[in-house]
Amino acid sequence: QGETLSLVVKFPFDVTDYVFKSTISFPTPLLLTNGDGIEIIDAENGEITLNLTSEQTQDIAPGQYPFDFWSSAPGSPTFNTEEFSGFINIFPSITQIT
């Protein structure tokens, strides 16, 4: 709660020109996409990051929230592959840093 999150994900394939999206089922769902929470950091080696800012997590009640992560291969008009899914745990903030 109120913290940043950066998660590196490594795919076993080149992700050049892939489009990704992830929805986190917070009380107000949060959509991450390429350039908006999802960054390709090394396309040839399949590395991307998922990023949440402290502003995005500060008002989320502590709890466990499901998410999914989809990809669209180059030239594909739809998100047709669910790469993975899981849960994000939000813990209460203890020390507020100002």
N, C-alpha and C positions, 0 to 999 in steps of 0.2 A: 504494500500500500504506500503510494508516494515514491516508489523507487523505479529506476530504469531497469529494463530487461533487454539483454542482447543475447540471442541464441544463434550459434553458428550451426548450419545444417550442411552436410556433405552428401551429394548424390554421386552414384557410381557412373555418371555419364556427363557429357558436355551439356551445359544448360544455356548455351548461346541462343538468344532469341526466344527462350521460353518465357511465358508469362505465368506468374504465380499469384494466388490469392489465398488468404486465410481469414476465417471468421472466428472470432472469440465470442462466446455467448455470455458476455457480461450482461447485467440488467439492460443496458443499452448496447446491443451488439456492436462490436468493433471489427471493421473490415480493413485488412492490410493488403496492399497490392504492391507491385513493382514501383519503386520510387516513393512509396508512402507506407513505410514500415517494413518493406521487404527490399533488400538490396542484394544484387548479384555482385559478389566480391571477387570471384575467380571463376568465370564461366567455363573455361576449358576443363578445369578440375572439379566442376560441379559444386562450388561453394557459394552459399548465400547466407545472409543473416536476417533474422526476424528481430525487429526492434520495437519496444514500447517505451515511451517517455514517462517520466515521473508525473507529468500532467495527465497522461492517459490512465494512470493507475491510482492517482491520489484520492479520488472519490469512490473507488470501487470497494464495496463491503468485503471484508475478509470472507473467503470461501473457496470452493473448488469450481472452476468454470471450464466446460468443454470447449474444444476448438477442433477445427479441421484445416487441412492444408491441401490445396489442389494445384495442379499444373495444366498448362495448355502448351502442347508441343508447337514448334514453329509451323505456321500455316494452318493450324487447327482453329476453327471458329469458336470452339467451346472448351470449357474446362472439363476435361473428360477423364482425368486420372486423379483419384484421391491418393496422395502420396503417403500421408499419415494423419493420425488424429490422436487426441489425448486430452489432458487436463492441465490447466494452469492453476496453481495454488496462490492465492493472495493472502498474505499474513498481515495482521495488524501492525501498523507502524509503532515502534517503541520510542525512538529518539527522533525528534523533528530537527532537521538541519536547516538553518536559515542563513 
